[in-house]
């Protein structure tokens, strides 16, 4: 499974959207229904899954799936 699909599978756990239906322009809160707590739990799971440490200042700028994927790619 590639990195993007792993990422989308994690996103799907916190929303009612199937991984294959998640697009890069979807917004976490408005389109996927993430609460603040969901988003923080999601970030923790990302850090564990991809063995990275996210900077809070960078994370707070993320609105869309595409922005989050771009940030994740910067760690690879």
C-alpha positions in Angstrom: 0.0 0.0 0.0 1.4 3.4 -1.0 1.8 6.3 1.4 -1.2 8.2 0.0 -3.6 5.2 0.5 -2.3 4.6 4.0 -3.0 8.3 4.7 -6.5 8.1 3.2 -7.3 4.9 5.2 -6.4 6.8 8.4 -8.6 9.7 7.3 -11.5 7.4 6.6 -11.3 6.1 10.2 -12.3 9.6 11.4 -15.0 10.3 8.8 -17.9 8.6 7.0 -16.1 8.8 3.6 -14.5 5.7 2.0 -10.7 6.0 1.3 -11.2 5.8 -2.4 -13.7 8.7 -2.3 -11.3 11.1 -0.5 -10.0 13.7 -2.8 -7.1 16.2 -2.3 -9.4 19.2 -2.3 -11.6 17.9 0.5 -11.4 19.9 3.8 -11.0 18.1 7.1 -13.7 20.1 9.0 -16.2 21.1 6.4 -16.2 18.1 4.0 -15.1 15.3 6.3 -16.7 16.4 9.5 -13.5 16.3 11.7 -13.8 17.9 15.1 -10.8 19.5 16.8 -10.4 16.3 18.8 -10.7 14.1 15.7 -8.0 16.2 14.0 -5.6 16.0 16.9 -6.1 12.2 17.3 -5.6 11.9 13.5 -2.3 13.8 13.7 -1.1 11.5 16.5 -1.9 8.5 14.4 -0.1 10.0 11.4 3.0 10.5 13.5 2.9 6.9 14.8 2.1 5.3 11.4 4.7 7.3 9.4 7.3 7.7 12.2 7.4 11.5 11.9 7.1 14.4 14.3 4.8 17.2 13.1 5.4 20.8 14.0 2.3 22.5 15.5 2.9 25.7 13.5 2.8 23.7 10.2 -0.1 21.6 11.2 -2.3 24.5 12.1 -2.1 25.7 8.5 -3.6 22.5 7.1 -7.1 22.7 5.7 -7.3 20.2 2.9 -6.2 16.6 2.3 -3.8 17.8 -0.4 -2.1 20.2 2.0 -1.7 17.4 4.6 -0.3 15.0 1.9 2.2 17.7 0.8 3.4 18.1 4.4 3.7 14.4 4.7 5.7 14.1 1.5 8.2 16.6 2.9 9.2 14.0 5.6 10.0 11.3 3.0 
